[in-house]
């Protein structure tokens, strides 16, 4: 641990609190890049049924989301340390460039396998942009003001979730799903240009070879094997692979062992670990990590399976599906801004997180009322409540993380928080897909069980009897409800975990040795002040003696 602390202490501090004018310009560029990332990430949920038909991938299209999340999870944990070593700006620009290339290639995909690979590449890039925007904000804004600015970032995230489905739906109806990805590529280039000229470069001037040597190579290798070998069988188990097959069992064993090795490496071997074990000594941070995992599972599942309920169970068009998703993400944006303002003004975050998870749990519970005949008004109110809860939790929990971590761990705490959120999202999507498929299969009419393998799009209406069609639609509605049932206990656990979050205000703990340095500095100032006071007293005494001597001489002359 002493070796790791010494290595962290040797890292260049990239804190650079900007004046308000420059801050607003830089912050606007960061918010736009985050918006583009979430347009890319969540607009695809509306396009999946269309892409599945076009690429003849009805049975495997869920891998579009799973591959992106697996890749995102693999690399998100790495971005914090990479930005510590190479500098925030260069890693941020690299992630944006990768997003541009990935979106171009997604639009050019000719088969399902190509599309899944390029969505994985987009996941790598998206994780980088998301983490780096939050890390850069932590460099240029004080912790006291960070809640306000993180709240605005949360609004950009929500706005991207609103715009993404609408854009995707418009391209599906008026052009092609490929044009949706081709639009995002030039927007990423614009963000690269803006970031290059506006974001300050605070990286330490060190040789590239020396920086490469500081990377946690063993940790990267072990974590990558662990994540891939665990998430692939979890995502495909029961649908693409049998749970008791030799492949699934061997992959789970290898993945589990690799993660154990990764933890040992981070604890005992790595000099600059991606996941410092010292963070887990703090009970609040452990609680926040668990909440991040669970809320990621619920949130990602909602983004993918709520549109499926709208389009499959209710038969609504993609544009109506996007419109009915808008109340949730719009309220998420407004709640994020309001919560950020509250945290910055009151210097507290505890009650915001409590309220957020409480409303989210209530909204998830009310979603169990969704069926084939639920009115649009009821749907809007329910997703509105859930959206407010999401807005009160996403960014406030990040502020809580930063209030409980030291300055040296500021970047890695953000990247690891996103890692646990993405890991939860990948697992949540996988489990939700398994539940959707199982419930759908058990409720389909005789002779139609085979369409359970195509859960992202309805079968053709032609040639299906009216009674059977009604039963198929009802089966899709029950399958969606099965996914919504899963979300209630997961987000309910997040609500109960709030009991373990201690609101310590917006004053971060000191780094190891920082208190001693401040004490030495204070002692030095006290000594200097004491010496000045002593010199002043001596000068005053000397002046008094001179005055007395002058008075005596004057008296003798007068005599």
N, C-alpha and C positions, 0 to 999 in steps of 0.2 A: 504493500500500500504506500509506503514511503517513496518507493521508486516511481509509482504512478503519480503521486502528488508532486514530486519534483519535476516530472515531465510535463504535467499540466501547468505548473507554475512557470515553466520555461516558455510556454506558448505565448505568442504575441497577443496582447489585449486589443481587440478590434473595436472596442467601444468608441463611438464618435458621435456625441450628442449634437445634432444639427440645429442651427437657428431655424426659426419657424418658417421663413420663406423657402429656404432650400428643402426643409423637411417635407413641406406640403407637395413640392414638385416630385421628390423622390418617392414619397408615399403613394402618390397617384399612379406612378409607373408600376410600383409593386402591386397595387390593388388591381390594375388592369391585367397584369400577367396572371394573377390568381384567378381572376374572372375567366380568362381564356382557358386555363387548365380545367376548371370545373364545367365549363361549357363542353369541352372535349370529353370529360369523364362521365357526365350525367346525361348529356344529350343522346348518347348512344342507346340508352335504355328504351327510348321511343322507337329507334330504328331497328332493334333486334328482330322483330317478326319479319320485316321486309328484307333485311340482310339474310336471314335464314332461308327465305324462299329463293332469293337471287343466287346465293352460293350453294344451294341444295344442302343446307346444313341444319335442317330442322331438328335432328337428333343430337347435335353437338353444340348448338349456338351458345349455350350457357358458358362455354369455355372462353367466349369473348370477354365476359366480365371477370371470370376466374383467372385467366392468364394475365390480365392487366393488374389485378389485385395481388397475385403471387409475385409478379415482378416488382410492383410498388413496394410490397412488404420486404422483399429481399434487399432492396437498395436504400430504402428510407432510413434504416438504422445506421447506414454508413455516412449519410450526408453531413451529419453534425460534425464528426471528426474530420471529414474531408475539408469542410469550410474552416475548421480550426487550423488545419495544416496549410492549405493552399490559398485561403482567403475566401471570403463570402462571394465577392463579385464574380470571380472566374468560374466558380462552381455553379452559381446561379445562371450565368450566361450559357454555360455548357448544357444545363438542363433545358433551357429554352430552345437551344439549337437542336437538341435531340427530339424535343416535342414537335418541332417543325418538320423534321425528317420523318418521324413516325407517322404523323398525320398525312403527309404526302403519300407514303407507302400504303397506309390503310385505304386511301381512296383508289389506289392502283391494284389492290388485291384481286386476284383472279380465282382464288379458291379459299375454302375455309381455313386450311392450315396456314396459308400466308396471312390471312386476316388475323388469326389468333397470335401469330408471332409478332406482328406489327402492333397489335394492341398491347402485347407485353412490353414492347419498346416504349410505347406511349405511357405505360404505367411506371416504368423506370423514370422517365422524364417528369411526369406529373408529381411523383413523390418528391423529386428534387425541387421543383418550383414551389410546391406547398411548404416544404420545410424551410427553404432558404428565404422566402418572403418573411416568414415569422421570425427567423433568426436575425435577418437584417434589421427588422423593426426593433428587436431587442437591443441592437447595437446603437441605434440612432435616437431612441426615445427612452426617457427615464422610466423606472418601474412605476412611479406614481402616475405617470401619464399613459402607461402602456395599455391599461384597460380600455381607454377611449379609442386608441388607434387599433388595437386588436379587435375591438368591436366593429370598426369600419371594415377591417379585413373580413370579418365574419359576414358582414353585409355583402361584400363582393362575392364571397363564396355562395351565399344564398341567391344573389342576382344571377350568378353563373348557372345555378341550378334551375332558375326560372327561364333564362334565355335559351339554354341548351335544348330542352325539349321542344320549345316553340320553333327554333331554327331547324332542328332535325325534322320535325313534323312538316314544316313548310317545304323543305327540300324533298321529302318523300312524296308529298302531294303534287308538287309543281315541277320537280326536276328529277334528281337521283340522290340516293343516300351518299354516293361518292362525293358529290359537290359539298356536302357538309364538312367533310374532312379537308377538302381542298381550300375551303374558306379559312379554316383555322391556321393553316401553314403560314400565309403572309402576315396574319395578325401576330403570330409568334415572332416573325422577323422584325416587325415594328417594335415589339417589346424588347428585343435584343438591342436594337439601335438606341432606344431610349435608355435602357439600363446601362449600356456601355458609356454613354456620355454623362449620365446624371448620378449614378451610384458611386459614392466615394470608394476608392481602393485603399483599404487599411491593412492589406496583407504585408507580412514581414518579408523583406528581401532576403530570401534564402535559396540556395541551389535546388534545382528540381530533383536531383538525385538524392539529396539529403531529405527532402520532403517525402519522396517515395519510401525511404527507409523507415519513416515514422508511421506509415500506414499499418494497421493491424491486419496483416495478410492472413495469418492463421485463423483469426476470428472471422474474416470474410469468407474463407473457404468452408469452415465448419458451419457457419450460420446459413450459407447458401444451400449446402447439402441438406441441412436439417429442414429448412423451410420448404424446399422443392419436394423432398421425399415425404413430408407430412401432408402438405396441402394438395398435392396431386391425388393421392388415394382418398383423402377426405372429400375432395370435390367430386370425384368420379365414383366413389364407393356406392354400391347399390344400384347405380344406373349404367355406367360404362364398365365397371369392374365389380365382380362379386366380392363382398366383404371378407369371405373366408378363403379367397384365392391366395395362392402362394405369393403372387406379385404384390398384392395389397398388404399382406402381413409383413413381408420382407421390407417393403418400403417404409411402413410405419416403424418397424424396429430400427432400421438404419437412420431414419429421420430423428427418432427419439434419442438414440445414442449420440447422434451428431450434435443435437442441441445441448446435451449434457456436457459433451466435450467443449462446445462453445462457451458454456458458462465457466468451466474450469479455466479455459484460456483467458477469458475476460478477468477472472479473479486472480490468477496466479502468474500468467505468462505475459500478456500484452502490456506494453509500456504505456501506450495511449489507447485504452480499450474503447470500443464503440459503445459498450453498455457497462459503465463502471459499476461494480458491485456495491461500492460504498453508498450509492444512492438508495439501495434497498434497506439500509439501516433506518431510514426515515419512514415511519408508518404511514404518514400522510401521502408521501410519494407512491408507496406501494398501493395504497387505496386508489389514488388517482390513475395509476397504470391499469388496475383492474377495471375501473370505470371506463377508461378509454377503450379497452378491449370490448367490453359489453356494448357500449354505445355505438362503436364502430359496426358491430354485428347487426344491431337493430337498424341503424341509419342506412347502411348499404343495402340491407334486405328491403327496406322500405322503398328506396329509390328505384330498385329493379322490379319489385313485385307489385307495387301499387299501380303503376301503368298497365301491368298485365291484367290486373283485376278490372281496370277500366276498359281495356280493349277486348279481352277475351270473355270475361264473365258478363260484362254489360254491353258489349258490342259497339262501343263508341270509337270514333275515329281518332287517329293520333293527335290531331289538333285539339280535340275536346279533352283527350287524356292529358295533354300538356296544360290546358287551361285549368283543369281540376287539380293539378299539382301545384299551380301558382299560389293559392292561398297559404299552403304550408311553407313554401320557401320564401314568400314575401314576408310573412310574419316572422320567419326565422331571421331575415335581414333586419327588420325593424327592431325586434327584440335584442338582437346582437348589438346594435348601436346603442339602444337604451341601457342595456346592462353595462356596456363599456363606460358610458357616461356616469352611471351610478357608482361603479367601482372607482373611477378616477376621483370623483367628488367626495365620496364617503370613506375611501380607503379600506373598503370591506368587500368581500366576495362570497362569504359563507352563505348568507341568506339568498343570494342570487342563484347559487348552485342548487340549494334546497328547493327553491321555487321551480327552477327549470326541470329538474328530474321529477318533481311532483306532477307538474303539468304534462310532461312527456308520458309518464305512467298512466295518467288519466286518459290522455288521448289514445294511447295504445289499447287501453281497455275498451274504450268506446268504439274502436275499429272492429271489435268483435261483432258489432251490430250490422256490419256490411254484409249484404246479401244481394240477390238479383233485383230486389225491388226497393232498396234504400234510396230515399229521395236525394236529389243533388244538393238541396239546402242542408240536409243533415251531414252529408259527406263534407261539404265546405266547412261547416262549423267544427267538425271533429278534426279534420286535418289542420285547421287554423289553430286549435288548442295545442296540437302536437308541434306545430311550427314554432309557437312561442316558447314551448319547453326546450326545443332544440337550440333556439337562439340564446337562451339563458344558460346553456351548458357548454357549448363547443368552445367559445373563446374564454369565458370565465374560468373553466377548469385549466386552461393554459396559463392564465394569470396566476392561479393558485400554484401550479407547478413552479413557476419562476419565483414566486414568493418564498418557496421552501427549498430552493436550490442555490448553491453558491455561484459566483460569477464564472468560475472555471467550467462549471457544468451547464452553463446557460444554453449553449448550442446543442449539446448531446441530449439534454432533457427534452428539448423540442423535437429533435429527430426521433428519439425513442418513444415519445408520446405518440407521434404520428405512426411509428412502427407498430405499436400495440393497437392503435385504432385500425390500421390497415389489416393487421393479422386477424383482428376480430371481424372486419368486413369480409375477408376471404372465407373464414370459417362460417360466418353467418350466411353468406350466399350459398355455400356448399350444403349446409344443413337445411336451409330453406328450399333449395332445389330438390333435395331428397324427400322432404315432407310433401312438397307440391306434387311430386311425381307419385308418391305412395297413395296420397289421398285421392288424387285424380284417377288412378288406376282402379281403386276400390269402388269408385262411384260411377264409372262408365258403364253403359249398357253392354249386354252380351255381344261379343263380336267386334267391339271397338277398343279393347284394352291396348291394342298396339299403338294407338295415338297418344298414349301416356308418355311415349318416348319423345314426342314433339310438344313439349309443354309451353313453348314460347309463341306458338301460333295455332289458331284453330284449323281443323281439317276443312276440306272443301265441303260446301253446303250441298252441292249437287249429288243426287243419288242417296241422300240420307233422309229417312222418314221423319215426319214432323215430331212424332213422339220421341224418337231417338235423339233428334237434334235438341229438343228441350232438356232431355236428360244429360246430354253432353254439356250444354251450357251450365246446367245446375252443378255438374261435376266440377267444372272449372271454378265456379263460385265457391264451392266447398273447399277446393284445394287452396284457393287464395285465403280463405278464412283459417285454414290450418297453419299457413305461414304467419298470419296475424296473431294467432294464439301463442306461437313461440315467442313473439316479441314482448309480450306482457311480463312474464317472470324475469326476462333478461334486464329490461329497463327498470323493473321493480327492485331488483337487487342493487342497481346503481343508486336508486333513491335511498335504500336502507344503508348503503355504504357512506352516505353523507354524515352519519353519526361519527365517523372516524376522521372527518376532515376538520382540522383545527384552523380557524381563521386567525392568522398571525399578522394581518394587515399587509401593507405593501413595503415591508422592510425585509430584504433578503438576509439569510445567514451569512456570516463571514467565511471567507476561504481559510483553510488551515494556514496558520502563520500570519494571516492578515491582521488579527487582533493584536498579536505581539508587535507587528510593525507599527500599527497605530499607537500602541502603548509607548513604544520607543520614541516615536515621533512626538507624542504628547510630552513625554519626559524630557526630551531634548528642548522642546519649546518652553517647558516649565523652567528648565535649568537656564536657558537663555534669558527668560524673563526675570528670573531671580538674580542673575548676574547683572542685568541692566538696573534692577532696583537697588542692588548693592552698590553699583557704581554711582547711581544717583544720590544715594545716602552719603557716600564718601565725598562726593563733590559738594553736597550741601553742607556737610560738616567742615570741610576745608574752607568753604566760603564764609561760614560763620566765624571760624578762627581768624580769617583774614580781616573780617569786619571788626572783631573785637580788638585785634592788634592795631588796626587803623584808628579806632576810637581812643585807645590808650595813648598812642603817639600824639593825637590831636590834643588830648587832655594835658600831656606833659608840656607841649608847646605853649598852651594857654597859660600854664602855671609859670 
